[in-house]
């Protein structure tokens, strides 16, 4: 059994992510984190290895707070979370990452840092291009992950990858696919009348691969 401390930041989007992971629920009515919240979650890694994650949900408004470096110091992992539809949330990451590096300069533990793009269920509203996300990862040694706190897509996988990275375990393709949540979509039944009226209407189509 292993215990690890994780820190996540960035207000609403990471609180939704933490809630989805901890409770398998999505909070539609958001309440801003005051100071910090934390919870414990036990997960399993390949080889029957049980890991307990202690996740600290740090309030987004505390970036300039006096206690913030104390919250981040000694963390095994850090999740820098942003909203792929909100450019400002991505721009704020530079300040957060600088704070993480400064807080751990004298720590014996250097955290693994994940860059997490949330709201991939809103791909059609994306304002942060995927290559910009990947460039930030490459330039700063961050590990890339995309999730949807709303649908649960890849949320468990994200935390499983963090734990595996801390322990130096490489997840294979089958293990990654097994941890990905299947997202169900509603099937819309159109009447025969509707099909007949639209059959000859020119249409465009788009396929998004994530």
C-alpha positions in Angstrom: 0.0 0.0 0.0 1.2 3.5 -0.8 0.0 6.9 0.2 0.5 10.0 -1.9 -0.4 13.7 -1.7 -1.8 15.4 -4.7 -2.6 19.1 -5.2 -5.0 20.5 -7.8 -5.8 24.1 -8.5 -7.9 26.5 -10.6 -11.2 27.0 -9.0 -14.4 25.6 -10.6 -12.9 23.3 -13.2 -10.6 21.4 -10.8 -13.3 21.2 -8.1 -15.6 19.5 -10.6 -12.8 17.2 -11.5 -12.1 16.3 -7.9 -15.8 15.8 -7.2 -16.2 13.5 -10.1 -13.2 11.4 -9.1 -14.0 11.3 -5.4 -17.8 10.8 -5.5 -18.5 9.7 -9.1 -20.7 12.8 -9.3 -20.7 16.1 -11.2 -21.7 19.2 -9.2 -23.8 21.4 -11.6 -24.2 24.0 -8.9 -20.6 25.2 -8.2 -19.5 26.4 -4.8 -16.1 28.1 -4.8 -13.4 26.4 -2.7 -12.5 28.5 0.3 -8.9 27.9 1.3 -8.7 24.2 0.5 -10.7 21.0 0.6 -9.2 17.5 0.7 -10.3 13.9 0.4 -8.9 10.4 0.3 -9.4 8.0 -2.6 -8.1 4.5 -2.9 -7.3 3.1 -6.3 -5.6 0.0 -7.7 -2.7 -0.2 -10.1 -1.5 -3.2 -12.1 0.1 -5.9 -10.0 -2.6 -5.7 -7.3 -0.9 -2.5 -5.9 -3.3 -0.4 -3.8 -2.6 3.3 -3.6 -4.4 5.9 -1.4 -4.4 9.3 -2.9 -4.8 12.4 -0.7 -6.1 15.1 -3.0 -5.9 18.7 -1.9 -8.3 20.9 -3.8 -6.8 24.4 -3.5 -9.1 27.4 -4.0 -8.4 29.4 -7.2 -8.6 32.7 -5.3 -5.6 31.8 -3.1 -2.9 32.2 -5.7 -1.6 35.3 -3.9 -2.3 33.8 -0.4 0.3 33.5 2.2 -0.4 29.9 2.9 -0.3 28.7 -0.7 3.3 27.6 -0.7 2.7 25.6 2.5 -0.2 23.8 0.7 2.0 22.9 -2.3 5.2 22.1 -0.5 6.0 18.3 -0.4 3.3 17.2 -2.8 4.0 14.1 -4.8 1.9 15.2 -7.7 0.3 18.4 -9.0 -2.6 18.8 -11.4 -2.7 22.1 -13.3 -6.3 22.2 -14.6 -7.8 24.5 -17.2 -10.9 24.8 -19.2 -10.3 24.2 -23.0 -13.1 26.7 -23.8 -11.7 29.4 -21.6 -8.5 31.1 -22.8 -7.9 33.0 -19.6 -7.8 29.8 -17.5 -5.0 28.5 -19.7 -3.1 31.8 -19.4 -3.3 31.6 -15.6 -1.3 28.4 -15.6 2.0 30.1 -16.0 1.6 31.8 -12.6 0.5 28.6 -11.0 3.4 26.6 -12.4 5.9 29.2 -11.3 4.5 29.0 -7.8 4.7 25.2 -7.8 8.4 25.3 -8.8 9.2 28.0 -6.2 7.4 26.2 -3.4 9.3 23.0 -4.0 12.8 24.4 -4.5 14.0 23.1 -1.1 11.8 20.0 -0.9 13.2 16.5 -1.1 10.1 15.5 -3.2 9.8 16.9 -6.7 6.2 16.4 -7.8 5.1 15.0 -11.1 3.1 17.7 -12.8 0.1 17.0 -15.1 -1.4 19.5 -17.5 -5.1 18.7 -17.5 -7.5 20.1 -20.1 -11.0 19.8 -18.9 -14.4 20.0 -20.7 -13.5 17.8 -23.7 -17.3 17.2 -24.0 -17.3 20.8 -25.4 -14.7 20.1 -28.1 -16.8 22.2 -30.6 -16.3 25.3 -28.3 -12.5 24.8 -27.8 -10.4 28.0 -27.7 -7.1 26.4 -26.7 -5.7 24.3 -29.6 -4.3 20.9 -28.7 -0.9 21.8 -30.1 -0.7 24.8 -27.7 -1.4 22.4 -24.9 1.2 19.9 -26.1 3.8 22.7 -26.6 3.4 23.8 -23.0 3.9 20.2 -21.8 7.1 19.8 -23.9 8.6 23.1 -22.9 8.1 22.5 -19.1 8.2 18.7 -18.8 4.5 18.4 -18.0 2.4 15.3 -18.6 -0.6 15.7 -20.8 -4.2 14.6 -20.1 -7.6 15.6 -21.3 -10.8 14.9 -19.3 -14.4 15.8 -18.9 -15.6 16.2 -15.3 -19.2 16.4 -16.6 -19.2 13.0 -18.4 -16.5 11.4 -16.4 -14.4 10.7 -19.5 -10.8 9.9 -18.6 -11.2 11.2 -15.0 -10.3 8.0 -13.2 -7.5 7.4 -15.8 -6.1 10.8 -15.1 -5.6 10.0 -11.4 -4.5 6.5 -12.1 -1.8 7.9 -14.4 -0.6 10.3 -11.7 -0.2 7.5 -9.2 1.5 5.3 -11.7 3.9 8.1 -12.7 4.8 8.8 -9.1 5.7 5.1 -8.6 7.5 4.8 -11.9 4.9 2.4 -13.3 4.2 2.4 -17.0 0.6 1.6 -17.9 0.2 -0.4 -21.1 -2.4 0.4 -23.8 -4.9 -2.3 -22.5 -4.7 -0.9 -19.0 -5.3 2.6 -20.2 -8.3 1.6 -22.3 -9.8 -0.3 -19.4 -9.7 2.8 -17.2 -11.4 5.0 -19.7 -15.1 5.6 -19.1 -17.5 4.8 -21.8 -19.6 7.9 -22.5 -23.1 7.2 -23.6 -25.0 9.4 -26.1 -28.7 9.7 -26.6 -30.1 8.3 -29.8 -32.5 10.7 -31.6 -35.3 9.1 -33.7 -36.4 11.2 -36.6 -39.9 10.7 -38.1 -40.1 9.4 -41.7 -41.6 12.8 -42.6 -38.5 14.6 -41.3 -36.1 12.2 -43.2 -38.1 12.7 -46.4 -37.9 16.5 -46.1 -34.1 16.6 -45.4 -32.9 13.8 -47.7 -31.9 16.1 -50.5 -30.5 18.9 -48.3 -26.7 19.4 -48.7 -24.9 18.7 -45.4 -21.4 18.8 -44.0 -19.9 16.4 -41.5 -17.1 16.5 -39.0 -15.3 13.7 -37.3 -13.3 14.6 -34.2 -10.6 12.1 -33.0 -9.5 12.6 -29.4 
